[in-house]
Amino acid sequence: ANVSNQTDSQTGAAYDADNVGNAIAISDANTPESFPPDNYIFTGTAPTCILNGGNGIFWRFSRNSLGVLRYVGGQPALEYSQIWAGIGVANQNNAALGQGGRLYAFTGSRSLVRVGQGGEPDSLFSTPIQKDIETWTDAILGYDGKNQVMCVMNGMTVHAFYEPLNVWCSPITLSVSGLTSA
C-alpha cells in the first residue's frame, strides 16, 4: 500500500511517507503494550536502519541523520539524542558494527563513514576506495569478527578493510562461474 495515500483512522490526518515511524513509543515497565502519551520520543525522521550497539545502546539512522537510543532507566526508560545531521543511510544493509562495536555506514552521499574520535564522523579512512564507491547507489556492509575485516560490497565487487592495521585490501571481484539458474 502507498502510505502517503492513507489516513489515520482516528484523526483523518494524511500520513506522510517520510514521517511514518518518527516517534518511539515506550511502554511502562512490566506492562508491555501500554504506551502512555508522555512516554513518546519524537525524532522528526523515520528510521532506515537500527543496530543494537550493546550495553543498552541502539544506533538509529534515518536518511539524513544518526541518533543514539539509550536505556537510562526511570520513566521513560529510554533517551534519544541525535549525534549527526546531514549524514544517513537508505536502508538496513548500509550500516554494520565493526571491532568493538564501532559503527560504519555507506551514506546517501555515496561515501563511507565511521564513528570517529568523540563521536564525530570519520570518512578519511575510506579515501583509498572513494573513487570506486562514488558511483555506487547502494552497498552492503558486513563484519568478519574472526578476521577483523569490514567488508563493503556492491554487485560483484567487495572492498575489505582490515581494522587492526587501518588498511584496505585489494578489491575482490566475485565470480558466478559454475552457478546455474533453475
N, C-alpha and C positions, 0 to 999 in steps of 0.2 A: 504494500500500500504506500502511496505517496503521503508521507507525514505532513507535508506542507499544505495539503488539501483537507486535513482533518480538523475537527474542532473538539474542544474539551466538553464532555457531556454535561458538566455542572455549570460552567460559566459561559459556554458558547464561544469562547475566545479561540481564534485560529492558532494552531501550532505553527511554529517557525522551525523548519528542519534544522537550522543552525543552533537553536536554543534548547531542543529536546535533550533532557538529561543534564541541564546545567545546575541542578540542585542535588545535594546529597542529603538524603533523609536518614536520620539516626534514630534507631529505636531506643526506648528506655531500657535500662539494664534489666536483665532477666525477664523481659516482656517483648519477645520478638513480634514484629509486625505492628507495634504500637509506635506511631510516629507523631509525637506532639508538635504543634506548629513552631514552637521555639527551638526545636531540635533540627532545623534545616540549615544547611550551609549552602548559600548561593554563590556559585563560582563564576557566573557570567558566560561560560562557554561549555559546550558539550564535550564529553571525553572522547578521545580517539584511541587511547591506549592507557591501561592501568597495569602497573607492575608492582608486585609485592617485594619491597626492599628489605623485609625482615625487621625484627625488633619494633613492631608496631608502626612501621612507616610504609606508605604506599605512594609511588610516583604516579601522578595523574597528568597525562598530556592531553592537550586539545590541538586543534590545527595550528594555533598561534601562541601557545603558552605551555609552561610546565609548572605544576604545583606539587606540593607535598602534603599528603594527608597523614596526620599523626594521631596515634592513640595517646590521650592525655589524662584519661580517667575523668571522674566527675560527671557533670551534667551540662551540656552534652559531652560525651566521652571522646569526641574527635575534634580536631582542629585542622583547618585547611589554610595554606598560605601559598600564594603564587610566588615562584622564585625567578622565572624567566618570562618575559613578554616578547612577542615577536618571533619566538622560536617554538615550533611544534612539529607534530608528526601527523601523517594522514591516516595511519591505521596501526593496529596492534603489532604487526610484524616489523615495523620500522624502529623498534627500540628493543634493547636487551641489557641485562646486567652482566658485567664482566667481573674480573677478580675483585674480591672484597665487596661486591655489590655496587661497583662503580657503574653509573648509568651511561650508555651510549645510545645515539639516535641518528637516524637518517632524516633530515629535516625537509620541510616543504621548499626550502631554497636550494635543494639538491646538494647538500653538503653533509658531512658527518660532524657530529659534535659529541662531546662527553662532558660530564661534570668535572670541572677543574678546581683549582685552588679556591677555597672559600665559597664553593657552590657556583662559581661563575662558569659560563660556557667556554669550553676549550675546543677550538677547531684546528689549531696549529698541528696537532698530531696527524691529521689527515691530509696535509699539504702534498705529500708524495703521490697520492692517488686522486687528488682533486680533479685533474683533467679527465681521468677515466670515468668518474662518477657524475660529473656535472651534466651529462646528457641523460642520466637515468631518471625515470619518472617514479620509480619505486625501488625498494631494496628490502631484503630480508636479512635481519641481523640475528646472530646466534653465537653462543659462547661455548667453547670446549674447555671445561674446567680442568680436565686431565692434562691437556697440553698448554693451557693458559693462552688460548688463541681466540680473539674476537673475529668472527667471520662476517663479511658483508657480501651479499650475493644479489645479482640481478641477471635474469636469464640464465645463461650458462657460464657466467663469469663470477669467480669468487676471489675476493681480496681477503687475506688473513693478516691480522695484526697480532704480533707476539708481544704481549703485555710486559713480561719481565724486562725485556731489552728495549721496549718502546720502538719497535721497528716493524715495517711492513714486509711481508714475504712477496716473492714474485707472484703475479696474478695466476690463477688456475682457471683453465678453460675446461669445463666438463664436456664429456662426450656421451652421446646416446647410442654409439655403435653397439650392436648386439641386442638392443632392445627392439621389440616388435610391438605393434599395436594390435589389439584383438579385433 
